[in-house]
Amino acid sequence: MNKILLSYVAMFFAFVGSIVSASAQEQLFSNAGYPYDLLLIRTDSVEIIFIEKENGIQCRTKITNDEKQQLTSTVFVSKTKFNEEPLVSCLPRGHAKKALKRTF
């Protein structure tokens, strides 16, 4: 399957007594297939916003298209799953399909 360039801005918060934050922009490749590939093609940006906790990752996505933003609900995933497939783990397939539908 063709790999599609995924650009996202990640916000990382570490809990060491108080919240410490850092942000970075990183480009990743996705081979997640439908609906993710088409969503990445049809939108201006897809951002994964996440907080790393001791027992997993709390994340959500922000999808921007034509100056309109969609923010998905927060989900909790394992660090392993997040590291393997960040977009798929933070944007459930049903939500991705609904977001894609709004681009037509």
N, C-alpha and C positions, 0 to 999 in steps of 0.2 A: 504494500500500500504506500502511496506517496506520502512523504512526510511534509506537513504543513508548518510553516513558521509560526510559532506562537510567541507573541510578545506580551509580557505581563509585568506589572509593577508589584513587587512583593513587600509587604510591611511585616517586619519581624519584631515581636515583643518578647523579651526574656524576663522571667520573674525571678529576681534575686532581691528579695525584700521590697523593692519598688520596681516599677515597670521601666525598662530601658528600651528605647525604640531605635530602629534603623530602617532605612528604605534603600532599595536597589532596583534597577531596571535590568532585566535579564531576558534573553531570547532563548526560547526552547523550541524543540520540534515535537509535533504530535503525530502519532499514528493511530489515534483513537477511532477513526472512522466516523460514520454518520451517527449523530448529527453534528458532532464536534468540528470536523473538518469544514463543513459548509458554513457553520457558524463563524469560524475564524476567517473564512474568505469574505463573507457578506457583512461583517461588522468592522468598525474602525479600530476597536481594541477590545481585548478581553483581559481583565486584571484579576489576579488571584490575591486576595487579602487574607493573611493568615496569622495566627498566634500559635507559637509553639509552647506546649505545656509538657509537664513531666510524662504524662501518659498518652500523649497524642497531639494532634493538630486540630485546632478550631479554625475553620476557613469558610469563605464565601467568595462569590465572584461579582465583579462589576463589569457589565457589558455596555459599551458605548457605540452608538450608531447614529449618524446624522444629528449630532449634538443632544441626543436623548440617552439617558443612562438607566440601566436596569440593575438593581442590586438584589442578589438572591439571598435567601435565608441562610443562616449559619448552620454548618454541619460539623460534626466531630468525626475525624478519621484517624486511623493509626499512622504513625510516622512512616512505616514501611510502605503502606498503600500510597501515601502522599508522595513519597520519594519516587515511587515507580510511575505513577500517573497523577500528577498534581491536578490537572484540569478535570479529568474524569472523576477523581475522588471528591473534588470540591463542588462540582456542578453535576448533580444527578441527571441522568439521561432524560427524564421527563421534563425537568426544568430547561435543559438545553434545547429540547424540541420546541417548547413554548417560546423561548427566546428567539429561536430560528424562525418560527412562524411570524413573529413581529417584524422580521426584516423584509418580508415580501409585500 
